[in-house]
Amino acid sequence: MESGYYKKILITTDGSENAREGIKAGMEIARLSQAKVYALYVVDTTVNSLAARDARWKKTMDEQFKTLGLEATVAVEEAAESAGVEVEFATREGNPAEKILSFAEEQDIDMIVMGSLGKTDIERFLLGSVSEKVVRNAKVPVLVVRRKGS
């Protein structure tokens, strides 16, 4: 069954278990609608801004985040292969919510799928929630997937 509604689906990943649940849901939607998937990993430069002051730490942090990004996209690649879905990978650096939203606009994405970290109210207040910011500001439907039992 081909759907003309979702032709480009953005699946965000950070390598977490919740992101893996989002990948599963996004791939099933992509498979059913015969959509192309864009897998996005964002290196959160807001958390390593202190390390930027020391060149050695910055280099180490950058390498670590890039390695994590490669590992995170492996799950997307495996899911796409088993679902028979075309996937294109992308990495960005910066504020995750902002980068997800700008990528979605640049690529003319029809739907964003992401896992929820399930932060507590206090954590959301203090840190903010990437998924919450994306839901509030996206111009397309956003599916936030929580891991069962969380």
C-alpha positions, -999 to +999 in steps of 0.1 A: +000+000+000+017+032-011+008+064+006+015+098-010+014+115+024+048+105+040+074+103+013+103+116+034+107+106+070+134+119+093+144+095+121+167+110+147+190+089+167+213+092+197+221+055+201+198+051+231+173+024+237+145+049+233+160+060+200+160+023+189+122+022+196+118+053+174+138+037+147+115+006+147+084+027+145+098+050+118+110+022+097+075+005+098+059+037+087+085+042+060+080+006+048+042+009+047+043+043+029+073+034+007+090+065+020+127+075+020+143+077+054+168+103+065+187+093+096+201+122+116+226+122+144+233+156+161+265+161+180+253+182+209+279+210+211+260+226+240+272+199+264+309+201+254+312+239+253+334+239+284+358+214+267+361+239+238+384+260+259+410+233+259+420+221+224+430+186+236+397+180+254+378+194+224+395+171+200+389+141+223+353+150+228+347+156+191+362+122+183+341+105+209+309+121+197+316+112+161+323+076+171+289+075+190+273+089+159+286+062+137+275+035+162+240+051+165+235+050+127+244+013+125+210+005+141+193+026+115+212+010+087+203-025+099+166-016+104+164+000+069+180-031+053+156-055+069+126-032+061+138-027+025+138+011+030+161+036+013+180+055+039+204+085+038+225+094+068+234+129+080+253+143+110+251+179+123+267+197+151+249+222+174+218+224+195+199+191+187+164+205+186+175+234+163+195+211+140+166+186+137+141+214+128+164+230+103+173+197+087+136+188+084+129+221+066+160+219+043+151+184+032+113+191+030+106+162+054+070+150+058+073+135+093+098+134+121+102+103+143+123+104+175+127+085+207+119+102+240+144+101+268+115+102+293+130+130+315+114+138+348+096+172+352+126+186+370+150+175+343+128+190+316+126+222+335+163+224+341+176+210+308+147+212+284+135+184+262+147+180+226+115+161+217+093+187+234+111+216+215+108+197+182+071+189+188+063+226+196+082+240+167+080+215+138+059+223+108+052+186+101+039+158+122+062+145+149+060+110+164+077+107+198+082+070+207+087+060+243+103+027+253+077+003+267+077+005+305+093+039+307 
